[in-house]
Amino acid sequence: MLGPRRHAAYDQDQVLIEAGDILVMYTDGLIDRRGHDIEKALAQTEQLIIGWQAHTSLREACQRLTTTLAPPPRDDDVCVLAVTFR
């Protein structure tokens, strides 16, 4: 867990992961920008990830995600990590 808060309560759940599934994690700098609606950014993030093509490398997909949602100049750091399960 990244960025846990002391004395915070977190839910636990299980997800069935199958071959070919992609896990995408990102920092808040990707979607939380001054003057932008975070709910809209979350929806846009979801749509962009759903639209990833099988022939596109994850590196390229993450770069497109970053430049689309958080183009420079940035006020916050942005990190996107994506892994494909085999």
Secondary structure, 3 states (H helix, E strand, C coil): CCCCCCCCCCCCCCCCCCCCCEEEEECHHHCCCCCCCHHHHHHHHHHHHHCCCCCCCHHHHHHHHHHHHCCCCCCCCCCEEEEECC
